[in-house]
Amino acid sequence: MGVGPGGARGGVSNHARRRFDVRVVPHRRRSPLRLRDWRMGTKLTAVLVIPTAAFLVLAGVQTRGLVGQTTALSQFARQVGIGPEITAVVHQLQQERDRTAGELAELRRAAGRADRDAAIAALRPLHLASDRAVQDLRRAAEPLADTTAAWQVAYSEVLEAYDQVIYIRPTVPPAVLAGDTILGTYHRAVDALLTLLAQPSAGERQRALNEAVLRYVQLARAKEVSSRGRAELYAAARAGRYGVEDQVELTDLRAQQLTALGAFRAAATAEQIRRYEATAADPAFVAATELEEQSLPSGGAEPAVLPAPQWWAASEQRQELLRQFEQAVVADAVTRADAASAGQLRATLALAGGAVAVLLVAVLISVLIGRSIARSMRLLRGQALRIAQIELPEALDRLRQVSGGVPDIEVPPAVVRSLDEIGELAEAFVAVHRSAVGVAVEQATMRRNVNAMFVNLARRSQVLVERQLELLDELEREENDPDQLENLFKLDHLAARMRRNDESLLVLAGSESTRRWNRPVALGAVLLAAAAETEQYQRVRHEPATDLHLVGHVVGDLVHLFAELLENATAFSRPDTAVVVTAQPQAFGAVVEIADAGLGMSPAALTEANEVLATRPAADVAASERMGLFVVSHLAARHAVEVRLRPGREGLVARVVIPGALLTAVPPAGLYPPAPRRMLTAALAGSPRRPAASPDTRQLPVAGRRPEPPVAPRPARPVPVRAEDVLAPAACPEKATGGGWWTRQGPTPAAASAPVPPAVPVTGGINDRGLPVRVPMALLAAATGSARPQQRRHDPDPEAVGGMLSRLYDGVRRAEAEETPEIVLPPVGGRSEGGQQ
């Protein structure tokens, strides 16, 4: 055939170019307003940039600072919020301390038991009041466990100082400690409370809030100095005199009081100054101040000792007025702190709400874009998975299992019709799907052609082998020389193996065997028939088989399957070893094991072989290298038979599991011919002598042993035992209704007469060279007749037999060399080349 210019240069033909030139996306006008037509880069940029920019702009500018300020103001408000509890504890401790100072002075002056009882009775209510105030402070301070570290340290110091106060209380009635020691403990506790009161700080930018804290702290300090002066004067009044250092201490306390009041006035608001002046103008406040002025030295005279009850009552009223004013200042600071914290929280929430609103808009846009991408990707993924897991495997299975014409496989269109990259990808994937299906169709067509070629070649070879077996049967019957008869037996056995190879080609090509059986057959007979198909049949040992029978339609395939396994076992084991075949019934069917003492297989090779047996692979180059393994796999899959290989004691064990569906009940007695089975069993067992030949029996030769000459010449010779000799009836075939081997043309009774070839060869016309056109398989029925004649033949001339065989092989070679050979058989009634009818 000629080759065009493009083909000579290795270029792609126009047909192939048109085939693979698939337009991915149709050319349509792209609209920038349609979201599905945006490019992938644009979509991804929009999805990523818009939310990120909104988040960075809003969160980076305000959120972090506002959250920090809100947290700080919240902590500040909580610290200021427990100011009333702190000032309450301070007030109660001041009351307890001032009264304790007077009671100590009285006890030192009198030191009587009645005085101690009176002191205890007077101080007990004050102790209880202080304890209640501290308990209130503890409850109020519990939410501040996560506040600043400085505040936590100051609070712990307050608790430690108060524990010292509780510890010092029992020493007051006995007056065993100095007054300075006892009062100093109270002073430290009050100072620790005032330090805790001054801890809240709103930051440098919150000056107004810090000044609010400073105001009530300065007022609390002024109140503390006033309380200490009251304690000094009350102690002097109970003692009836001033001590050496009392005047110095009082003078210093008055100076500290004026300083604290000045600091308060400097930080206080006008309203607070007005309220303080109103408090200072109160008659009770004025009375206490006037009474206090009497204790001041004047004109060189000694200061007067104030009456104790009068001074305590007046000073207590003044301290109560200062306490009320202090509560108002602290409440003002608490209100300012709460307002500032709430305002900061509202600002933060407002800004966060605006940020969230903007972010929601950005997210909404991103969701719309992402939804478009996700929907397209989801559809594409679904189509890809459906093609990869369902459509393409089903199409490949359909094309792989096709026996007739190759069907048309329709490829569905792409499910994504957008004009972006996803749509292009979907179209490209559909194009790949079409290409894959096209390649699969081509492979299916090629495989069908190859299978047809295999079937045609196997059928032709079968015709030749069957004719060869017929000719060998005739030669064996007409041969008297034991040596030549043994050689003919060997040729007969090799021809039977050639026929099995042809059937193996048919199995790999997906065709069925021409040998069929239409009635149940014993499993033992099937195993014996399989052994007859092997070359080294003498080495096969059969254990006593159970009474199991197989349905007729699987007999031929199982004989072939067991023959391949037996051939493999005998070929890969030593000639001096035996291959043992056992069959056992099981609940699920039957198990046949073929054990040899051969080389065995490596674990990797054994795993690979079992995979081939389990998966039924397609025929390829490996099938030609290990045909038996592939044939067993196909035959086992055809009838749901499980075949597994496993290591044995010395070699390999092939385990064949026959399902119960292939087993049947025992047929009526008398259907199986006993003679061929006994002959084959004796031959397989290695009998040293062949049984005497008879017209209705056949012998199986033992390799390497010359057959004994007959006692008396007989007109016919037995032929070797083959599979059909074991399974076919031996005698009276016309009575065995429903039994016998079947071909594609129908049942062939054993007693049927020899086929009559047509007088005129069947041709299909004349070709352009004037030669007749052969019709393939037209003479198959006539050429595959029974190998056993039904009439006696006379011994032919040995020279005629030799010439006939030479001409046979010459004709075979010529038939193989010619392109359209014809098979011409002699007419009925003619003479054979041996000279006999």
RAFENJO-V416698 format. One record per residue. N is the residue number from 0. RES is the residue in one small letter. PSI is psi in whole degrees, -180 to 180 (* if undefined). OMEGA is omega in degrees with one decimal (999 if undefined). D_LAST is the distance of its C-alpha to the last C-alpha in whole Angstrom. Layout:
N,RES,PSI,OMEGA,D_LAST
N,RES,PSI,OMEGA,D_LAST
This chain:
0,m,146,-180.0,51
1,g,159,179.6,54
2,v,130,-179.9,57
3,g,172,-178.6,60
4,p,-43,179.7,64
5,g,-40,178.3,64
6,g,-33,-180.0,61
7,a,-34,-179.7,61
8,r,2,179.7,65
9,g,18,179.7,63
10,g,173,-179.8,65
11,v,133,-178.7,64
12,s,163,179.7,63
13,n,-34,178.4,65
14,h,-46,179.2,62
15,a,-37,-179.4,63
16,r,-43,177.4,66
17,r,-32,-177.3,67
18,r,-41,-175.8,64
19,f,-4,179.6,67
20,d,79,-178.0,70
21,v,123,178.3,71
22,r,120,-173.1,75
23,v,-52,-177.4,76
24,v,130,177.4,79
25,p,146,-178.3,80
26,h,109,175.5,83
27,r,162,-178.5,86
28,r,123,-178.2,90
29,r,128,179.6,91
30,s,124,179.0,94
31,p,-11,-178.6,96
32,l,-16,178.9,97
33,r,125,-175.2,94
34,l,-37,-176.0,94
35,r,-16,179.4,90
36,d,0,176.7,90
37,w,150,174.5,92
38,r,156,-177.5,91
39,m,-39,178.9,90
40,g,-39,178.4,92
41,t,-42,-179.9,95
42,k,-47,-179.2,94
43,l,-38,178.2,94
44,t,-44,179.3,97
45,a,-41,-178.9,99
46,v,-37,-174.7,97
47,l,-40,-170.5,99
48,v,-44,-172.5,102
49,i,-54,178.4,104
50,p,-36,-178.7,104
51,t,-44,-179.8,104
52,a,-43,179.5,107
53,a,-43,-179.7,109
54,f,-44,-178.4,109
55,l,-41,-178.0,110
56,v,-48,-176.1,113
57,l,-47,-176.6,114
58,a,-39,-176.8,113
59,g,-29,-176.0,115
60,v,-45,-169.0,118
61,q,-37,-166.3,119
62,t,-46,-175.8,117
63,r,-47,179.3,118
64,g,-41,-178.5,121
65,l,-39,179.0,122
66,v,-40,177.8,120
67,g,-44,178.6,122
68,q,-40,179.3,125
69,t,-41,179.0,124
70,t,-44,-179.4,123
71,a,-45,179.8,127
72,l,-33,177.5,129
73,s,-46,176.7,127
74,q,-40,178.5,128
75,f,-44,-178.8,131
76,a,-38,179.0,132
77,r,-38,177.9,130
78,q,-41,178.0,133
79,v,-29,-176.1,136
80,g,-24,178.0,135
81,i,13,175.1,136
82,g,-43,177.9,139
83,p,-39,178.6,141
84,e,-38,179.5,140
85,i,-47,-179.5,141
86,t,-30,176.7,144
87,a,-42,177.7,144
88,v,-41,178.8,144
89,v,-45,-179.0,146
90,h,-42,-179.1,149
91,q,-39,177.0,148
92,l,-35,176.3,149
93,q,-42,177.6,152
94,q,-46,-179.3,153
95,e,-44,-177.5,152
96,r,-46,-177.0,154
97,d,-40,178.8,157
98,r,-36,177.7,158
99,t,-37,179.1,157
100,a,-43,178.9,159
101,g,-41,-178.5,162
102,e,-35,177.0,161
103,l,-41,179.1,161
104,a,-39,178.9,164
105,e,-40,-179.5,166
106,l,-36,179.2,164
107,r,-28,-178.2,166
108,r,-42,-177.2,169
109,a,-51,177.8,169
110,a,35,176.6,166
111,g,163,-179.1,167
112,r,-35,178.7,164
113,a,-37,178.0,165
114,d,-39,179.0,164
115,r,-41,178.6,161
116,d,-39,178.8,160
117,a,-38,179.3,161
118,a,-42,179.1,159
119,i,-42,179.9,156
120,a,-34,-178.9,157
121,a,-33,-175.3,157
122,l,-22,-175.6,154
123,r,-46,178.2,152
124,p,-36,179.4,151
125,l,-38,176.9,151
126,h,-44,-179.6,148
127,l,-40,179.0,146
128,a,-41,178.6,147
129,s,-41,179.2,145
130,d,-41,178.3,142
131,r,-40,179.5,141
132,a,-40,178.0,142
133,v,-40,177.4,139
134,q,-41,175.6,137
135,d,-39,178.7,137
136,l,-40,179.2,136
137,r,-44,179.0,133
138,r,-40,-179.7,132
139,a,-28,-176.6,132
140,a,-10,-179.1,131
141,e,-42,178.7,128
142,p,-12,-177.4,126
143,l,25,-179.0,127
144,a,-25,-179.0,125
145,d,19,-178.7,123
146,t,-165,-174.1,126
147,t,157,-177.9,127
148,a,-35,179.9,128
149,a,-43,179.4,132
150,w,-39,178.8,132
151,q,-40,178.9,130
152,v,-45,179.8,132
153,a,-37,179.1,136
154,y,-41,177.2,134
155,s,-35,177.0,134
156,e,-36,177.0,137
157,v,-46,-179.1,139
158,l,-39,177.5,137
159,e,-41,179.5,138
160,a,-38,179.8,142
161,y,-33,175.5,142
162,d,-36,175.9,141
163,q,-37,177.3,144
164,v,-45,179.2,146
165,i,-37,-178.9,144
166,y,-32,-174.8,145
167,i,-15,-174.8,149
168,r,-44,-177.5,150
169,p,-14,-179.2,150
170,t,-6,-177.0,153
171,v,-50,-177.4,155
172,p,-42,178.7,157
173,p,-16,179.9,158
174,a,44,-178.8,159
175,v,-17,179.4,158
176,l,159,178.4,156
177,a,153,-179.7,158
178,g,-36,179.1,159
179,d,-36,-179.7,157
180,t,-45,-178.6,154
181,i,-48,-178.4,153
182,l,-33,177.0,154
183,g,-34,177.0,152
184,t,-42,177.0,149
185,y,-40,-179.8,150
186,h,-43,-178.6,150
187,r,-38,178.3,147
188,a,-42,179.6,145
189,v,-40,179.3,147
190,d,-39,178.0,146
191,a,-38,177.4,142
192,l,-41,178.4,142
193,l,-36,175.8,144
194,t,-42,177.1,142
195,l,-35,179.5,139
196,l,-29,-178.4,140
197,a,3,-176.2,140
198,q,-37,-176.1,137
199,p,135,178.2,135
200,s,127,-177.9,135
201,a,2,-179.4,133
202,g,166,-175.9,133
203,e,-31,-176.5,135
204,r,-14,-179.1,134
205,q,69,-176.2,135
206,r,-41,-178.0,139
207,a,-41,179.4,140
208,l,-40,177.8,138
209,n,-38,177.4,139
210,e,-33,176.7,143
211,a,-40,176.7,142
212,v,-42,-179.3,141
213,l,-36,-178.3,144
214,r,-51,-177.3,147
215,y,-22,175.7,146
216,v,-43,178.5,146
217,q,-38,177.6,149
218,l,-40,178.9,151
219,a,-36,178.3,149
220,r,-42,177.5,151
221,a,-40,178.5,154
222,k,-37,178.9,154
223,e,-42,178.4,153
224,v,-42,177.5,156
225,s,-38,179.7,158
226,s,-40,179.2,157
227,r,-40,176.0,157
228,g,-40,176.8,161
229,r,-41,-179.5,161
230,a,-40,179.6,160
231,e,-47,-178.8,163
232,l,-37,179.7,166
233,y,-37,177.5,164
234,a,-40,178.8,164
235,a,-38,-179.8,168
236,a,-40,179.7,169
237,r,-31,179.0,168
238,a,-22,179.3,169
239,g,9,179.5,173
240,r,166,174.2,173
241,y,146,175.5,171
242,g,-179,-177.4,169
243,v,-41,-173.3,170
244,e,6,-176.7,167
245,d,-44,-178.6,167
246,q,-38,178.1,169
247,v,-43,-179.6,167
248,e,-41,179.2,163
249,l,-39,179.1,165
250,t,-43,179.7,166
251,d,-40,179.5,162
252,l,-39,178.6,161
253,r,-37,178.8,163
254,a,-42,178.2,162
255,q,-35,179.0,158
256,q,-44,178.7,158
257,l,-38,179.2,160
258,t,-45,-179.1,157
259,a,-39,177.6,155
260,l,-36,177.2,156
261,g,-42,177.3,157
262,a,-37,177.4,153
263,f,-45,-179.9,152
264,r,-33,-179.3,154
265,a,-32,-177.6,153
266,a,-17,-174.6,149
267,a,158,174.9,150
268,t,168,179.7,150
269,a,-39,179.0,153
270,e,-40,179.4,152
271,q,-38,176.5,152
272,i,-41,179.1,155
273,r,-42,-179.3,157
274,r,-36,176.9,155
275,y,-42,178.4,157
276,e,-37,177.5,160
277,a,-38,177.5,160
278,t,-42,-179.5,159
279,a,-24,179.3,162
280,a,-1,179.2,164
281,d,138,-177.6,163
282,p,-39,-179.7,167
283,a,-39,178.7,165
284,f,-42,-179.2,163
285,v,-40,-179.1,167
286,a,-41,178.4,169
287,a,-37,-179.4,166
288,t,-43,179.8,167
289,e,-40,179.8,171
290,l,-36,178.9,171
291,e,-34,-179.1,168
292,e,-22,178.4,171
293,q,-22,179.7,174
294,s,-1,178.7,172
295,l,140,176.0,173
296,p,139,-178.6,175
297,s,132,175.5,178
298,g,30,179.4,182
299,g,-3,179.8,181
300,a,156,179.2,181
301,e,143,178.0,178
302,p,147,-177.5,175
303,a,146,175.9,176
304,v,122,-175.6,173
305,l,146,175.4,172
306,p,132,-172.4,172
307,a,-53,-177.7,168
308,p,-42,-178.2,168
309,q,-44,-179.6,169
310,w,-39,-179.5,167
311,w,-41,-179.8,164
312,a,-45,-178.4,164
313,a,-46,-177.9,165
314,s,-32,178.4,162
315,e,-37,176.9,159
316,q,-39,179.1,160
317,r,-40,179.4,160
318,q,-32,178.7,157
319,e,-38,176.7,155
320,l,-42,177.1,156
321,l,-35,177.9,155
322,r,-42,179.0,152
323,q,-43,178.7,151
324,f,-38,178.4,152
325,e,-42,178.7,149
326,q,-38,178.8,147
327,a,-42,179.5,147
328,v,-42,178.9,146
329,v,-41,179.2,143
330,a,-37,176.9,142
331,d,-42,179.3,143
332,a,-40,178.6,141
333,v,-42,179.2,138
334,t,-43,178.6,138
335,r,-41,-179.6,138
336,a,-44,179.0,135
337,d,-41,179.3,133
338,a,-42,179.4,133
339,a,-43,179.4,132
340,s,-44,179.1,129
341,a,-41,178.1,128
342,g,-41,178.3,129
343,q,-38,178.3,127
344,l,-42,178.8,124
345,r,-40,178.7,124
346,a,-41,179.4,124
347,t,-43,-179.9,121
348,l,-38,178.5,119
349,a,-45,179.0,120
350,l,-41,177.7,119
351,a,-38,177.2,116
352,g,-42,176.1,115
353,g,-41,178.5,116
354,a,-41,179.7,113
355,v,-40,179.3,111
356,a,-47,177.8,111
357,v,-40,-180.0,110
358,l,-38,177.7,108
359,l,-41,177.0,106
360,v,-44,179.2,106
361,a,-41,179.4,104
362,v,-38,178.6,102
363,l,-44,177.7,101
364,i,-43,179.9,100
365,s,-38,179.9,98
366,v,-41,178.4,96
367,l,-44,179.2,96
368,i,-48,-179.8,94
369,g,-33,178.4,92
370,r,-39,177.0,91
371,s,-45,179.5,90
372,i,-45,-177.2,88
373,a,-40,179.9,87
374,r,-45,178.5,85
375,s,-44,-179.9,83
376,m,-37,179.5,82
377,r,-43,177.9,81
378,l,-43,179.6,79
379,l,-41,179.0,78
380,r,-44,178.7,77
381,g,-44,178.5,76
382,q,-41,179.7,73
383,a,-45,178.8,72
384,l,-39,179.3,71
385,r,-40,178.5,70
386,i,-46,-174.4,67
387,a,-35,-172.6,67
388,q,-20,-174.9,66
389,i,-63,-169.1,65
390,e,-52,-177.8,64
391,l,-46,175.5,62
392,p,-39,178.3,60
393,e,-40,177.9,59
394,a,-43,178.9,58
395,l,-39,177.3,56
396,d,-42,178.0,54
397,r,-44,180.0,53
398,l,-30,-179.7,52
399,r,-32,-176.6,50
400,q,5,-177.3,49
401,v,138,178.7,48
402,s,-27,178.0,44
403,g,-130,178.2,44
404,g,155,-179.7,47
405,v,123,-177.9,50
406,p,162,175.4,53
407,d,127,179.7,56
408,i,118,-179.6,59
409,e,129,179.1,62
410,v,122,-179.6,65
411,p,154,179.4,68
412,p,173,-179.1,72
413,a,143,-179.7,74
414,v,-17,178.5,77
415,v,118,-176.2,80
416,r,14,179.8,81
417,s,167,-177.2,84
418,l,15,177.6,85
419,d,-171,-177.1,86
420,e,-30,179.3,84
421,i,-42,175.7,82
422,g,-41,176.5,81
423,e,-39,178.0,80
424,l,-40,178.4,78
425,a,-44,178.0,76
426,e,-40,178.5,75
427,a,-38,179.2,74
428,f,-39,176.0,72
429,v,-38,176.6,70
430,a,-41,176.5,69
431,v,-40,177.6,68
432,h,-45,178.3,66
433,r,-43,179.6,65
434,s,-43,179.5,64
435,a,-43,178.5,62
436,v,-40,177.7,60
437,g,-44,177.3,59
438,v,-40,178.5,58
439,a,-38,177.3,56
440,v,-44,177.4,54
441,e,-44,178.4,53
442,q,-39,178.4,52
443,a,-42,177.1,50
444,t,-44,178.8,49
445,m,-43,179.6,48
446,r,-38,177.9,46
447,r,-41,178.3,44
448,n,-42,178.7,43
449,v,-43,178.2,42
450,n,-41,177.2,41
451,a,-38,177.3,38
452,m,-43,177.1,37
453,f,-45,-179.1,37
454,v,-43,-179.3,35
455,n,-46,179.3,33
456,l,-42,179.4,32
457,a,-40,178.7,31
458,r,-44,178.0,29
459,r,-46,179.4,27
460,s,-36,176.9,27
461,q,-41,179.1,26
462,v,-45,-179.3,23
463,l,-41,-179.9,22
464,v,-42,178.0,23
465,e,-42,177.1,20
466,r,-38,178.5,18
467,q,-42,177.7,19
468,l,-38,176.6,19
469,e,-46,-179.7,15
470,l,-40,177.2,14
471,l,-38,176.2,17
472,d,-44,-180.0,16
473,e,-42,-179.5,12
474,l,-39,179.8,14
475,e,-35,179.4,17
476,r,-29,-175.8,14
477,e,0,-176.9,13
478,e,135,178.5,17
479,n,-20,-179.5,19
480,d,122,-178.4,22
481,p,-38,-179.8,25
482,d,-47,178.8,26
483,q,-35,178.5,23
484,l,-39,178.1,22
485,e,-40,177.4,25
486,n,-39,177.2,25
487,l,-37,176.2,22
488,f,-41,178.8,24
489,k,-43,176.1,27
490,l,-40,178.2,24
491,d,-44,-179.6,23
492,h,-41,177.1,27
493,l,-38,177.1,28
494,a,-39,176.7,25
495,a,-38,176.8,26
496,r,-37,176.2,30
497,m,-40,177.8,29
498,r,-38,177.4,28
499,r,-37,175.4,31
500,n,-40,176.4,33
501,d,-42,177.6,31
502,e,-33,176.0,33
503,s,-40,176.0,36
504,l,-40,177.7,36
505,l,-39,179.0,36
506,v,-46,179.9,38
507,l,-30,178.4,41
508,a,-3,178.0,40
509,g,9,179.5,41
510,s,165,-179.5,37
511,e,158,180.0,36
512,s,150,178.3,33
513,t,-15,179.1,29
514,r,121,179.7,29
515,r,156,179.2,31
516,w,134,-171.8,32
517,n,16,178.2,34
518,r,161,-179.5,35
519,p,146,-179.9,38
520,v,142,179.3,36
521,a,144,179.0,39
522,l,-36,177.0,40
523,g,-40,177.8,39
524,a,-37,178.3,36
525,v,-42,179.6,36
526,l,-39,176.3,38
527,l,-40,177.8,35
528,a,-39,177.5,33
529,a,-39,177.8,35
530,a,-34,178.8,35
531,a,-21,179.5,31
532,e,-6,-177.0,31
533,t,160,-177.6,34
534,e,-46,-176.8,34
535,q,58,-175.7,36
536,y,-21,-178.0,35
537,q,-23,-175.0,37
538,r,-4,-177.1,40
539,v,128,178.5,40
540,r,126,-177.8,42
541,h,125,170.6,42
542,e,157,179.0,45
543,p,117,-177.1,45
544,a,146,177.3,44
545,t,167,-176.8,46
546,d,75,178.3,45
547,l,141,-179.9,44
548,h,145,-179.9,42
549,l,149,175.2,41
550,v,153,-170.0,40
551,g,-35,-171.7,37
552,h,-12,179.2,37
553,v,0,-174.4,38
554,v,-49,-178.0,36
555,g,-45,-179.2,34
556,d,-38,179.5,37
557,l,-33,173.3,39
558,v,-44,177.8,36
559,h,-44,-178.8,36
560,l,-49,-179.2,40
561,f,-34,178.4,40
562,a,-40,178.0,37
563,e,-42,179.2,39
564,l,-41,178.1,42
565,l,-38,177.9,40
566,e,-42,178.6,39
567,n,-39,-179.2,43
568,a,-41,-180.0,44
569,t,-30,-177.9,42
570,a,-31,-175.4,42
571,f,32,173.9,46
572,s,162,-176.5,47
573,r,148,-178.2,47
574,p,-22,-177.6,44
575,d,7,179.7,46
576,t,163,179.8,47
577,a,153,174.8,45
578,v,119,-173.4,44
579,v,130,179.7,46
580,v,125,178.2,45
581,t,147,178.3,47
582,a,130,-178.2,47
583,q,138,174.7,50
584,p,149,177.6,51
585,q,170,-179.8,54
586,a,-30,-178.2,56
587,f,-1,-179.0,55
588,g,-118,180.0,51
589,a,153,179.5,49
590,v,127,176.7,50
591,v,129,179.5,47
592,e,133,178.6,48
593,i,110,-174.6,46
594,a,134,175.8,49
595,d,170,177.3,48
596,a,49,-174.3,50
597,g,-152,-175.6,50
598,l,-27,-175.7,52
599,g,-172,-178.7,53
600,m,152,175.1,55
601,s,159,179.6,58
602,p,-40,-179.7,60
603,a,-45,179.1,60
604,a,-36,178.2,56
605,l,-42,177.2,56
606,t,-43,179.3,58
607,e,-42,179.4,56
608,a,-41,178.6,52
609,n,-34,175.5,54
610,e,-42,177.1,55
611,v,-42,179.9,52
612,l,-28,-175.0,50
613,a,-21,-171.2,53
614,t,-10,-179.5,53
615,r,69,-177.7,49
616,p,160,177.1,50
617,a,157,-179.4,48
618,a,130,177.5,46
619,d,-161,-179.0,48
620,v,-38,178.9,48
621,a,-31,178.7,48
622,a,-36,177.3,45
623,s,-30,179.4,43
624,e,-37,179.3,45
625,r,67,-173.6,45
626,m,-40,-176.2,42
627,g,-42,-179.9,41
628,l,-43,180.0,45
629,f,-39,179.3,45
630,v,-43,177.4,42
631,v,-41,179.2,43
632,s,-45,-179.1,46
633,h,-42,179.5,44
634,l,-39,178.8,42
635,a,-42,179.1,45
636,a,-29,-178.1,47
637,r,-33,-176.2,45
638,h,18,177.7,45
639,a,38,176.9,49
640,v,135,-179.9,48
641,e,127,178.8,50
642,v,125,179.2,49
643,r,145,175.9,52
644,l,140,177.8,52
645,r,155,179.9,55
646,p,144,176.5,56
647,g,-166,178.9,55
648,r,-45,-178.2,57
649,e,-34,-176.5,55
650,g,-119,-174.7,53
651,l,149,178.9,52
652,v,124,175.1,51
653,a,119,-176.9,49
654,r,119,-178.0,50
655,v,120,179.9,48
656,v,114,-180.0,50
657,i,121,-178.6,48
658,p,159,-178.8,50
659,g,-21,179.6,50
660,a,-21,-179.0,48
661,l,-5,179.2,45
662,l,152,-178.4,45
663,t,175,-179.5,45
664,a,162,-179.9,45
665,v,127,178.8,43
666,p,170,178.6,40
667,p,153,-177.7,40
668,a,153,176.2,38
669,g,1,-178.1,35
670,l,-17,-176.4,33
671,y,133,178.3,33
672,p,124,-176.6,30
673,p,-30,-172.6,32
674,a,-53,-179.1,29
675,p,-37,-178.9,28
676,r,-41,178.4,32
677,r,-40,179.5,33
678,m,-45,-177.8,31
679,l,-37,178.3,32
680,t,-40,178.3,35
681,a,-40,179.7,35
682,a,-43,-179.6,33
683,l,-29,179.0,36
684,a,-4,177.3,39
685,g,38,179.7,38
686,s,135,-176.4,37
687,p,-17,-177.5,37
688,r,145,174.5,34
689,r,147,174.6,30
690,p,160,-179.1,29
691,a,141,-178.7,27
692,a,146,177.3,23
693,s,162,-176.8,22
694,p,-29,-174.1,19
695,d,13,177.6,21
696,t,164,178.9,23
697,r,158,-179.2,23
698,q,150,173.9,25
699,l,119,-176.1,28
700,p,152,174.4,28
701,v,124,-175.4,32
702,a,137,175.8,33
703,g,10,-179.2,34
704,r,128,-178.0,33
705,r,130,177.2,31
706,p,148,-178.5,29
707,e,144,178.6,29
708,p,148,179.6,27
709,p,154,179.5,25
710,v,-42,179.7,27
711,a,142,-179.6,24
712,p,139,179.0,21
713,r,156,-176.4,19
714,p,-15,-176.9,15
715,a,154,179.4,15
716,r,145,175.8,18
717,p,154,178.4,20
718,v,161,-179.2,20
719,p,154,177.2,23
720,v,126,175.1,26
721,r,-176,-178.6,26
722,a,-41,-179.0,29
723,e,-25,176.4,26
724,d,-30,179.2,25
725,v,-37,-171.5,29
726,l,-26,-175.9,30
727,a,153,176.6,27
728,p,147,-177.8,26
729,a,-33,-175.2,25
730,a,162,178.5,24
731,c,53,-178.9,25
732,p,-22,-179.1,24
733,e,-18,178.1,25
734,k,-20,-177.8,28
735,a,81,-178.6,29
736,t,138,177.0,31
737,g,7,-179.6,32
738,g,167,176.2,30
739,g,168,177.6,27
740,w,149,-178.9,27
741,w,144,171.5,28
742,t,-177,178.6,27
743,r,-20,179.7,29
744,q,-5,-179.9,27
745,g,-175,-177.4,28
746,p,145,178.2,26
747,t,96,-178.8,23
748,p,149,-178.1,22
749,a,-27,-176.8,21
750,a,5,-179.0,19
751,a,151,179.7,18
752,s,165,-179.2,14
753,a,141,-178.8,12
754,p,146,179.6,14
755,v,112,179.9,13
756,p,153,-179.8,14
757,p,145,179.5,17
758,a,-33,-179.7,16
759,v,128,179.1,19
760,p,143,179.0,21
761,v,119,-179.5,24
762,t,168,179.5,27
763,g,37,179.8,30
764,g,-169,-177.7,32
765,i,133,179.0,33
766,n,-175,-175.3,35
767,d,-14,177.5,38
768,r,5,177.0,36
769,g,14,-178.6,34
770,l,150,178.8,31
771,p,144,179.6,29
772,v,123,-178.8,30
773,r,142,174.1,28
774,v,112,-177.3,28
775,p,140,174.9,28
776,m,8,-176.7,26
777,a,-30,-177.4,25
778,l,14,-176.2,21
779,l,-41,-178.0,22
780,a,-39,-179.6,21
781,a,-28,-176.0,17
782,a,-12,-176.9,18
783,t,39,179.2,19
784,g,-177,-178.3,17
785,s,140,-179.9,17
786,a,-7,-176.5,16
787,r,115,179.0,15
788,p,157,-179.0,12
789,q,3,177.7,13
790,q,153,-178.4,11
791,r,145,176.4,10
792,r,151,175.8,8
793,h,154,179.7,9
794,d,126,-178.9,12
795,p,171,175.8,11
796,d,129,-179.9,13
797,p,-38,179.5,16
798,e,-37,178.3,17
799,a,-39,177.5,14
800,v,-46,178.5,14
801,g,-43,178.3,18
802,g,-37,178.5,17
803,m,-43,178.5,15
804,l,-40,178.8,17
805,s,-46,179.3,20
806,r,-33,177.3,19
807,l,-51,-179.1,18
808,y,-36,177.2,22
809,d,-43,179.0,23
810,g,-38,177.6,21
811,v,-45,179.8,23
812,r,-41,178.2,26
813,r,-39,179.7,26
814,a,-37,178.0,25
815,e,-31,-178.1,28
816,a,-32,-177.7,31
817,e,153,-178.1,30
818,e,-40,-179.1,32
819,t,74,-179.6,30
820,p,155,175.9,26
821,e,146,178.5,23
822,i,113,-178.0,20
823,v,119,179.1,17
824,l,149,179.7,14
825,p,151,-179.9,11
826,p,165,179.3,11
827,v,138,179.3,9
828,g,-5,178.5,7
829,g,176,-179.0,7
830,r,143,176.6,5
831,s,170,-179.8,6
832,e,-15,175.2,9
833,g,-6,177.8,9
834,g,5,-179.3,7
835,q,153,175.4,4
836,q,*,999,0
